[in-house]
Amino acid sequence: MPGSRTAAKWVALVGALSVCASALAARPAAISSYPPDWPHRAPWKLNRELLLPQSERIVFVVDTQRGSPPIAEALDHLVSLAAKYGGRPASWVRLGDAGAPSVNWIEPPLPPKPVNVYVRLRDGQSLSDFHIPRDDIETIRYLVEIPACPAGALPANVSYVFVRYLGSLGTAFGNAEVVASGDSCGGRRFPVIRVAQTKIAQARVPGIGQDFLEWRTLAHEYGHILGLASNPEHGRWRSTVPYRGGQHCIHRECAVAVPTAMALLKGQMTDYCAACLRDIEQAREHWRTGKEFPEVARLPQPDPAAAVASLKKHNFCEGGEAEKLVGYGKAVMPSLVARLAELPGGDVASPRSYAIRLALRIVIAEDELRRPPGTPAVKIDDSSAHSSAEFYSWWQQESERFMAGDEWSLPTLLRSQRSN
């Protein structure tokens, strides 16, 4: 998905063939609020390079080092979508074949943002007992690699999109993002689509073929590359706060809709809907003429106080629903701190201790915004983070400055944990 790493999570299709006709005729999904800083007028976040014929052609470079051979018909359909909406010829070629650009994938020169792997241990287990499958390790590598151009920068008159096939991608069938390239590529940024073929093969049910799902996975992810559904007037987010999952179209026939069983069984999701096509036309008019369009309506942002009040005590645990509070940032702090008194405490695993750790994570995120580059980060001392007395003391002294954005001090629980 554009701008940031996002995954199209396809729901299980088990039992989907029994969905009744009345359910198939249900109304489109509800529109949901977009992030506060999201653009609310054309061109939104549509991809100018791929929607205006600024280059001579579009080439999809298909990397099949992992996974089974791709389905050519699905790639042919992807090419047809690119040519249709790009207004120029499009084609695909396997990496390494004749006519393919000279590209290889390398680790980024700077350490990537850490990839968190969450492990649920049974009683008596330790991390040393846990084995991460090789396929998952390879997936993590694929997610951080960037393209390099050993023969020099690629031709500027060609728009390149990379399609990388891999085995698994968590619960997703695919994802898409725009990545920076190595210095040898001249600092160019390239769209990348990833397809989890093994996951598709494992998740499909009888009557739903691999080709059926690969067609729709590629069309869906290319829709994200184009920036479709970035118009908040007909968009929704899988997870509103924190804003994970990215933008999706509310119209189930659209290829960039959330790919539920209902949407898939209607036999659509191979092309983009009328609302998305209107967005493309408005964006093109803006790019070509400079015409300004009115902003679409802004929906109210979710209420952090209501989010805190809706949680049960048992939600404050590792992997629990309270995790979403971090997405609100410091706006949730007054309500979260007020809730601490009624949460059970007493040990590191208690709901109160977990809530304090959530609050400290928000404090760390705010500290990162003000910290000069190269300044050591701070960490949470899990052995003492359940000390509500220390946290309350900090909040009483610093809450007004912290919420106002003035100069404020770190809690002792964090200040003593700066990395060397």
Disulfide bonds with the S-S distance in Angstrom:
Cys149-Cys185 1.93
